[in-house]
Amino acid sequence: MDRGPLMEILKSMIGSDKELDLTLMGDDDPIEIRNVVEVEPLLSANGLRIATKQNYIWLDASHVSAAWQARDDV
């Protein structure tokens, strides 16, 4: 997956209650991302750094096989 669509989705999540589930190739359990504070591209072609209220996440978007927004608890 390209990082462009993920960047757009993650940036729209900043300051919202939206949650994003990601499935990585070879893994059956999705990773849930929420409470996004900041998103920035890395120097690599598909790298992202995601800051949430709880964690810092470094992600290579080329390893993401699926992404979906589970819910918006507003």
Secondary structure, 3 states (H helix, E strand, C coil): CCHHHHHHHHHHHCCCCEEEEEEECCCCCCEEEECEEEEEECCCCCEEEEEECCCEEEEEHHHEEEEEEEEECC
